[in-house]
Amino acid sequence: MMRVTIAGVFFYLQASEVESKMSNVKPETITTESVRIGRRNYPVKQVGALVTRQDPRDFSTGEIVRALTQLGFTCQPKAVAAPTPAPEPAPLADLDSSLTSDWGSSAPVIPPVLPAPAPSPAPRDLPSASSGFLDPSNQPQAQSQPPVV
């Protein structure tokens, strides 16, 4: 029997106990780390949830991997999917023949020429400082009202 800490809680676990709890359980789809128990691979979170009866969000996969490794189980890292190869580009000879069959000739396709945009209107004349617009002495004065009694 081994004492392990998972999510801040102490558990006393035995390898035989873990094997018996997982013996009649169908493994879920493995997307992260996995552990080999008997002849099956299980997701680490599934084993941790069944053995500790805790919500899988309460503990990390690292805690369960550490505990199961101490009990003698073989844990495997997340399986990395092989990258799918990029499709081969079509040979240039095939592209030329496809253009010929689609357009009827092998002449290059020239995009249409678009008309030039219309000229923008002339800018409006803005008042200048000499016109008195910016001169503070030209600004209308507010008339003062006599006090109301």
C-alpha positions, 0 to 999 in steps of 0.5 A: 500500500502506498500513500499518494497525494492527489489534489491535496488529498491523501490516498492509500492505493495498491496496484491490485486495487487500481487493476480491480477498479479498472477491470470492467471499465471500457477505456474512453478515447485517449487524447492526452497521457495514458496508462497501461492497466492490464491489457488496456490503455486508459486516459490518465484522467479517467483512471484518476477519477475512478480511483479517487472519486474526484472530479477530473477537473480537480487534479492534474494529469501530472499528479495521477501519472506520478502516483500510477508510476509509483505504483508500477504502472507504465504511463505514456505521454500524449500521442502526437499524430503524424503530420499529414503530408501536403498534397503534391502540386500538379505538374506544369504540363498538366496545368497547361493542358487544363487551361487549353481544354477550359479556354479553348486555347493555350494563350495567356489570360489577360485580366480586363483593364478597369477604368480610372477612378473619377477625379475627386472634387476640389478642396473647399477653401478654408478660412485663413488667419487673415480673414479674422476667423481666428482673431479673438478680437473679432469674436462676438462678445457675450452681452452681460445681463443686469442682475435680477433683484 
